[in-house]
């Protein structure tokens, strides 16, 4: 089969345009996407979610804001944007990507299998949170098969933030 860019509906029924719509290109961002305008957009915090022990209140202090990104179609109100380092979640989340997170107020209501930022006493990690056979435990799972699952007591989790959006960067540009 050869794709010549001709619209199938137009060929079959004559409806629409004879030329197919161009394929969607993934959104890319560059340094110009970060704005200093606090009146619009979602705050971007100078925080690395794979390491560090600062409590959430200190993590999201105003002095940690490095700019704003205005993408209302992708970023829900109340989200905060943080950077990710490491490759444990690659290729879903790559080293240097940004993630928009929203705080989870009721940690008893976990959406199993979703990606969260998990705050422990000693670490901040981005992982899938999976149900464990023991209801007092959770399993933290990485996308990258080179990383083992982490089983830990739910009581060790200090805070959870669900990942709402992933902002990939094309560094080839």
C-alpha atoms as an extended CHARMM CRD file, in Angstrom:
* protein
*
       173  EXT
         1         1  UNK       CA              0.0000000000        0.0000000000        0.0000000000  PROA      1               0.0000000000
         2         2  UNK       CA              1.3120000000        3.4220000000       -0.9470000000  PROA      2               0.0000000000
         3         3  UNK       CA              0.1170000000        6.5660000000        0.8180000000  PROA      3               0.0000000000
         4         4  UNK       CA             -0.0610000000        9.4150000000       -1.6920000000  PROA      4               0.0000000000
         5         5  UNK       CA             -1.7000000000       11.8120000000        0.7460000000  PROA      5               0.0000000000
         6         6  UNK       CA             -5.1330000000       11.5530000000       -0.8580000000  PROA      6               0.0000000000
         7         7  UNK       CA             -8.1240000000       11.5620000000        1.4930000000  PROA      7               0.0000000000
         8         8  UNK       CA             -9.9100000000        8.1800000000        1.6690000000  PROA      8               0.0000000000
         9         9  UNK       CA            -13.3660000000        9.7680000000        2.2430000000  PROA      9               0.0000000000
        10        10  UNK       CA            -12.8700000000       11.9310000000       -0.8570000000  PROA      10              0.0000000000
        11        11  UNK       CA            -11.8440000000        8.8900000000       -2.9280000000  PROA      11              0.0000000000
        12        12  UNK       CA            -14.7800000000        6.7710000000       -1.7350000000  PROA      12              0.0000000000
        13        13  UNK       CA            -17.6120000000        9.3090000000       -1.6030000000  PROA      13              0.0000000000
        14        14  UNK       CA            -16.2730000000       12.5940000000       -2.9270000000  PROA      14              0.0000000000
        15        15  UNK       CA            -16.8370000000       14.2700000000        0.4770000000  PROA      15              0.0000000000
        16        16  UNK       CA            -14.3560000000       16.7040000000        1.9440000000  PROA      16              0.0000000000
        17        17  UNK       CA            -11.0050000000       17.7630000000        0.5650000000  PROA      17              0.0000000000
        18        18  UNK       CA             -9.0800000000       15.5820000000       -1.8860000000  PROA      18              0.0000000000
        19        19  UNK       CA             -5.9010000000       16.0460000000        0.1600000000  PROA      19              0.0000000000
        20        20  UNK       CA             -5.6450000000       14.3320000000        3.5140000000  PROA      20              0.0000000000
        21        21  UNK       CA             -4.9350000000       16.4850000000        6.5260000000  PROA      21              0.0000000000
        22        22  UNK       CA             -1.2350000000       16.6210000000        7.3390000000  PROA      22              0.0000000000
        23        23  UNK       CA             -0.1920000000       14.2510000000       10.1160000000  PROA      23              0.0000000000
        24        24  UNK       CA             -0.1140000000       15.7270000000       13.5730000000  PROA      24              0.0000000000
        25        25  UNK       CA              3.3580000000       16.6130000000       14.7570000000  PROA      25              0.0000000000
        26        26  UNK       CA              4.0790000000       16.2030000000       18.4330000000  PROA      26              0.0000000000
        27        27  UNK       CA              4.2040000000       19.5080000000       20.2590000000  PROA      27              0.0000000000
        28        28  UNK       CA              7.7370000000       20.6110000000       20.9320000000  PROA      28              0.0000000000
        29        29  UNK       CA              8.9040000000       23.2740000000       23.2900000000  PROA      29              0.0000000000
        30        30  UNK       CA             11.9860000000       25.3710000000       23.4730000000  PROA      30              0.0000000000
        31        31  UNK       CA             13.3850000000       27.7310000000       26.0450000000  PROA      31              0.0000000000
        32        32  UNK       CA             11.0280000000       30.4330000000       24.7340000000  PROA      32              0.0000000000
        33        33  UNK       CA              8.0310000000       28.4400000000       25.9750000000  PROA      33              0.0000000000
        34        34  UNK       CA              8.8790000000       29.4260000000       29.5400000000  PROA      34              0.0000000000
        35        35  UNK       CA              7.3630000000       32.8150000000       30.2880000000  PROA      35              0.0000000000
        36        36  UNK       CA              8.0550000000       35.3020000000       33.0490000000  PROA      36              0.0000000000
        37        37  UNK       CA              4.3860000000       36.4320000000       32.9430000000  PROA      37              0.0000000000
        38        38  UNK       CA              2.7330000000       35.3000000000       36.1730000000  PROA      38              0.0000000000
        39        39  UNK       CA             -0.7150000000       36.4370000000       35.0050000000  PROA      39              0.0000000000
        40        40  UNK       CA             -1.0700000000       33.4820000000       32.6150000000  PROA      40              0.0000000000
        41        41  UNK       CA             -0.0850000000       29.8930000000       32.6870000000  PROA      41              0.0000000000
        42        42  UNK       CA              0.9480000000       27.1620000000       35.0510000000  PROA      42              0.0000000000
        43        43  UNK       CA              3.9230000000       27.7180000000       37.3770000000  PROA      43              0.0000000000
        44        44  UNK       CA              7.1200000000       25.8120000000       36.6470000000  PROA      44              0.0000000000
        45        45  UNK       CA              9.1230000000       24.9970000000       39.7720000000  PROA      45              0.0000000000
        46        46  UNK       CA             12.8560000000       24.5170000000       39.9490000000  PROA      46              0.0000000000
        47        47  UNK       CA             12.4250000000       21.0810000000       41.5150000000  PROA      47              0.0000000000
        48        48  UNK       CA             13.8060000000       17.6870000000       40.5580000000  PROA      48              0.0000000000
        49        49  UNK       CA             11.2850000000       14.9710000000       41.3860000000  PROA      49              0.0000000000
        50        50  UNK       CA             13.7130000000       12.0640000000       41.4360000000  PROA      50              0.0000000000
        51        51  UNK       CA             15.7820000000       13.1800000000       44.4190000000  PROA      51              0.0000000000
        52        52  UNK       CA             15.5500000000       15.4020000000       47.4300000000  PROA      52              0.0000000000
        53        53  UNK       CA             13.7650000000       15.4960000000       50.7290000000  PROA      53              0.0000000000
        54        54  UNK       CA             12.2330000000       18.9670000000       50.9580000000  PROA      54              0.0000000000
        55        55  UNK       CA              8.6740000000       18.8920000000       52.3260000000  PROA      55              0.0000000000
        56        56  UNK       CA              5.9430000000       19.7700000000       49.8370000000  PROA      56              0.0000000000
        57        57  UNK       CA              5.3610000000       23.1930000000       51.3850000000  PROA      57              0.0000000000
        58        58  UNK       CA              8.9920000000       24.1300000000       50.7230000000  PROA      58              0.0000000000
        59        59  UNK       CA              8.9910000000       22.4970000000       47.2850000000  PROA      59              0.0000000000
        60        60  UNK       CA              6.2180000000       24.7480000000       46.0160000000  PROA      60              0.0000000000
        61        61  UNK       CA              7.3670000000       27.9900000000       47.6040000000  PROA      61              0.0000000000
        62        62  UNK       CA              7.0720000000       31.0630000000       45.3680000000  PROA      62              0.0000000000
        63        63  UNK       CA             10.8370000000       31.5520000000       45.3370000000  PROA      63              0.0000000000
        64        64  UNK       CA             11.1630000000       28.1650000000       43.5700000000  PROA      64              0.0000000000
        65        65  UNK       CA              9.1050000000       29.3270000000       40.5610000000  PROA      65              0.0000000000
        66        66  UNK       CA             11.3140000000       29.6170000000       37.4840000000  PROA      66              0.0000000000
        67        67  UNK       CA              8.5700000000       30.7030000000       35.0580000000  PROA      67              0.0000000000
        68        68  UNK       CA              5.1470000000       29.8290000000       33.6630000000  PROA      68              0.0000000000
        69        69  UNK       CA              3.8640000000       27.7920000000       30.7330000000  PROA      69              0.0000000000
        70        70  UNK       CA              0.5480000000       28.7890000000       29.1550000000  PROA      70              0.0000000000
        71        71  UNK       CA             -0.9730000000       25.6600000000       27.6020000000  PROA      71              0.0000000000
        72        72  UNK       CA             -4.5800000000       25.5660000000       28.8920000000  PROA      72              0.0000000000
        73        73  UNK       CA             -5.5530000000       22.6560000000       26.6150000000  PROA      73              0.0000000000
        74        74  UNK       CA             -2.9810000000       20.4240000000       28.3690000000  PROA      74              0.0000000000
        75        75  UNK       CA             -2.6270000000       21.8650000000       31.8330000000  PROA      75              0.0000000000
        76        76  UNK       CA             -5.5140000000       21.7600000000       34.2880000000  PROA      76              0.0000000000
        77        77  UNK       CA             -6.0580000000       24.5310000000       36.8290000000  PROA      77              0.0000000000
        78        78  UNK       CA             -4.2410000000       23.8260000000       40.0720000000  PROA      78              0.0000000000
        79        79  UNK       CA             -1.4000000000       21.9110000000       38.4370000000  PROA      79              0.0000000000
        80        80  UNK       CA              2.2370000000       22.6130000000       39.0820000000  PROA      80              0.0000000000
        81        81  UNK       CA              5.0700000000       21.7630000000       36.7240000000  PROA      81              0.0000000000
        82        82  UNK       CA              8.3080000000       20.1070000000       37.8280000000  PROA      82              0.0000000000
        83        83  UNK       CA             11.2780000000       18.6260000000       35.9800000000  PROA      83              0.0000000000
        84        84  UNK       CA             12.2150000000       14.9530000000       35.8420000000  PROA      84              0.0000000000
        85        85  UNK       CA             15.7050000000       13.5320000000       35.7950000000  PROA      85              0.0000000000
        86        86  UNK       CA             16.7440000000        9.9590000000       35.2340000000  PROA      86              0.0000000000
        87        87  UNK       CA             15.5270000000        7.2490000000       32.9200000000  PROA      87              0.0000000000
        88        88  UNK       CA             13.4830000000        4.9200000000       35.1440000000  PROA      88              0.0000000000
        89        89  UNK       CA             10.2500000000        5.9870000000       33.4060000000  PROA      89              0.0000000000
        90        90  UNK       CA             11.6500000000        6.1230000000       29.8440000000  PROA      90              0.0000000000
        91        91  UNK       CA             10.3320000000        6.1310000000       27.1990000000  PROA      91              0.0000000000
        92        92  UNK       CA              7.0710000000        7.4430000000       28.7360000000  PROA      92              0.0000000000
        93        93  UNK       CA              8.8590000000       10.1960000000       30.6880000000  PROA      93              0.0000000000
        94        94  UNK       CA             12.4010000000       11.0140000000       29.6060000000  PROA      94              0.0000000000
        95        95  UNK       CA             15.2850000000       12.6820000000       31.4080000000  PROA      95              0.0000000000
        96        96  UNK       CA             14.7020000000       16.4440000000       31.2410000000  PROA      96              0.0000000000
        97        97  UNK       CA             10.9570000000       16.2790000000       30.5350000000  PROA      97              0.0000000000
        98        98  UNK       CA              8.5190000000       18.3230000000       32.5740000000  PROA      98              0.0000000000
        99        99  UNK       CA              5.4480000000       16.9060000000       34.2490000000  PROA      99              0.0000000000
       100       100  UNK       CA              2.3110000000       18.6890000000       35.4200000000  PROA      100             0.0000000000
       101       101  UNK       CA              1.2320000000       17.3130000000       38.7820000000  PROA      101             0.0000000000
       102       102  UNK       CA             -1.8160000000       17.7750000000       40.9700000000  PROA      102             0.0000000000
       103       103  UNK       CA             -1.8540000000       17.0760000000       44.6910000000  PROA      103             0.0000000000
       104       104  UNK       CA             -3.9000000000       14.1390000000       45.9440000000  PROA      104             0.0000000000
       105       105  UNK       CA             -5.7790000000       15.1310000000       49.0880000000  PROA      105             0.0000000000
       106       106  UNK       CA             -7.1290000000       11.6900000000       49.9770000000  PROA      106             0.0000000000
       107       107  UNK       CA             -4.3140000000        9.1350000000       49.7770000000  PROA      107             0.0000000000
       108       108  UNK       CA             -6.8240000000        6.3300000000       50.3120000000  PROA      108             0.0000000000
       109       109  UNK       CA             -8.1770000000        7.0070000000       46.8080000000  PROA      109             0.0000000000
       110       110  UNK       CA             -5.3300000000        5.8550000000       44.6020000000  PROA      110             0.0000000000
       111       111  UNK       CA             -5.9950000000        5.3570000000       40.8910000000  PROA      111             0.0000000000
       112       112  UNK       CA             -4.0700000000        2.1050000000       40.5630000000  PROA      112             0.0000000000
       113       113  UNK       CA             -1.7520000000        1.9360000000       37.5770000000  PROA      113             0.0000000000
       114       114  UNK       CA             -1.5030000000        5.7240000000       37.1370000000  PROA      114             0.0000000000
       115       115  UNK       CA              1.7450000000        7.6850000000       37.3170000000  PROA      115             0.0000000000
       116       116  UNK       CA              2.3910000000        9.6190000000       40.5170000000  PROA      116             0.0000000000
       117       117  UNK       CA              5.1040000000       11.6210000000       42.1750000000  PROA      117             0.0000000000
       118       118  UNK       CA              5.5880000000        9.7460000000       45.4330000000  PROA      118             0.0000000000
       119       119  UNK       CA              7.1160000000       11.6700000000       48.3350000000  PROA      119             0.0000000000
       120       120  UNK       CA              8.8740000000        9.5790000000       50.9590000000  PROA      120             0.0000000000
       121       121  UNK       CA             11.0610000000       10.7290000000       53.8380000000  PROA      121             0.0000000000
       122       122  UNK       CA             14.2150000000       10.3110000000       51.7510000000  PROA      122             0.0000000000
       123       123  UNK       CA             13.1120000000       10.4520000000       48.1030000000  PROA      123             0.0000000000
       124       124  UNK       CA             10.8040000000       11.9980000000       45.5440000000  PROA      124             0.0000000000
       125       125  UNK       CA             10.0880000000        9.5050000000       42.7540000000  PROA      125             0.0000000000
       126       126  UNK       CA              7.9680000000        9.3550000000       39.6230000000  PROA      126             0.0000000000
       127       127  UNK       CA              6.4600000000        5.8670000000       39.3440000000  PROA      127             0.0000000000
       128       128  UNK       CA              3.3860000000        3.9000000000       38.4430000000  PROA      128             0.0000000000
       129       129  UNK       CA              1.5780000000        3.0860000000       41.6820000000  PROA      129             0.0000000000
       130       130  UNK       CA              0.2200000000       -0.4500000000       41.6000000000  PROA      130             0.0000000000
       131       131  UNK       CA             -1.9600000000       -2.4260000000       43.9700000000  PROA      131             0.0000000000
       132       132  UNK       CA             -0.0810000000       -4.8290000000       46.2290000000  PROA      132             0.0000000000
       133       133  UNK       CA             -1.6560000000       -8.0960000000       47.5150000000  PROA      133             0.0000000000
       134       134  UNK       CA             -1.1990000000       -6.7470000000       51.0540000000  PROA      134             0.0000000000
       135       135  UNK       CA             -3.5480000000       -3.7290000000       51.3760000000  PROA      135             0.0000000000
       136       136  UNK       CA             -1.0290000000       -2.0500000000       53.7180000000  PROA      136             0.0000000000
       137       137  UNK       CA              1.5690000000       -1.9880000000       50.9150000000  PROA      137             0.0000000000
       138       138  UNK       CA              1.9440000000       -0.5110000000       47.4110000000  PROA      138             0.0000000000
       139       139  UNK       CA              4.1620000000       -1.4380000000       44.5010000000  PROA      139             0.0000000000
       140       140  UNK       CA              6.0560000000        1.3500000000       42.7290000000  PROA      140             0.0000000000
       141       141  UNK       CA              6.7770000000        0.3410000000       39.1490000000  PROA      141             0.0000000000
       142       142  UNK       CA              9.1260000000        1.8880000000       36.5720000000  PROA      142             0.0000000000
       143       143  UNK       CA              8.4540000000        1.8960000000       32.8280000000  PROA      143             0.0000000000
       144       144  UNK       CA             12.0940000000        1.0240000000       32.1490000000  PROA      144             0.0000000000
       145       145  UNK       CA             12.4990000000       -2.7490000000       32.6110000000  PROA      145             0.0000000000
       146       146  UNK       CA             16.0580000000       -2.2440000000       33.9310000000  PROA      146             0.0000000000
       147       147  UNK       CA             14.5590000000       -1.0620000000       37.2410000000  PROA      147             0.0000000000
       148       148  UNK       CA             13.0640000000       -3.4140000000       39.8120000000  PROA      148             0.0000000000
       149       149  UNK       CA              9.7150000000       -2.7960000000       41.4640000000  PROA      149             0.0000000000
       150       150  UNK       CA              9.7400000000       -1.1870000000       44.8850000000  PROA      150             0.0000000000
       151       151  UNK       CA              7.3770000000       -2.5640000000       47.5160000000  PROA      151             0.0000000000
       152       152  UNK       CA              6.7410000000       -0.2920000000       50.4540000000  PROA      152             0.0000000000
       153       153  UNK       CA              4.2240000000        0.2870000000       53.2230000000  PROA      153             0.0000000000
       154       154  UNK       CA              1.5270000000        2.8130000000       52.3140000000  PROA      154             0.0000000000
       155       155  UNK       CA              2.2800000000        4.4970000000       55.6430000000  PROA      155             0.0000000000
       156       156  UNK       CA              5.7490000000        5.4640000000       54.2940000000  PROA      156             0.0000000000
       157       157  UNK       CA              4.1510000000        7.6940000000       51.6500000000  PROA      157             0.0000000000
       158       158  UNK       CA              4.1140000000       11.2660000000       52.8950000000  PROA      158             0.0000000000
       159       159  UNK       CA              2.3490000000       12.7590000000       49.8690000000  PROA      159             0.0000000000
       160       160  UNK       CA              1.1360000000       11.7900000000       46.4060000000  PROA      160             0.0000000000
       161       161  UNK       CA              0.8020000000       13.9450000000       43.3240000000  PROA      161             0.0000000000
       162       162  UNK       CA             -0.8460000000       12.4890000000       40.2380000000  PROA      162             0.0000000000
       163       163  UNK       CA              0.8220000000       13.2260000000       36.9020000000  PROA      163             0.0000000000
       164       164  UNK       CA             -1.7130000000       15.0720000000       34.7470000000  PROA      164             0.0000000000
       165       165  UNK       CA              0.4540000000       15.8450000000       31.6960000000  PROA      165             0.0000000000
       166       166  UNK       CA              3.9040000000       15.0460000000       30.3640000000  PROA      166             0.0000000000
       167       167  UNK       CA              5.7380000000       17.7420000000       28.4010000000  PROA      167             0.0000000000
       168       168  UNK       CA              8.3950000000       16.1750000000       26.1850000000  PROA      168             0.0000000000
       169       169  UNK       CA             11.2140000000       18.2120000000       24.7080000000  PROA      169             0.0000000000
       170       170  UNK       CA             12.7220000000       17.5700000000       21.3110000000  PROA      170             0.0000000000
       171       171  UNK       CA             16.3830000000       18.3630000000       21.9110000000  PROA      171             0.0000000000
       172       172  UNK       CA             17.2920000000       17.9300000000       18.2420000000  PROA      172             0.0000000000
       173       173  UNK       CA             15.8820000000       21.3520000000       17.3520000000  PROA      173             0.0000000000
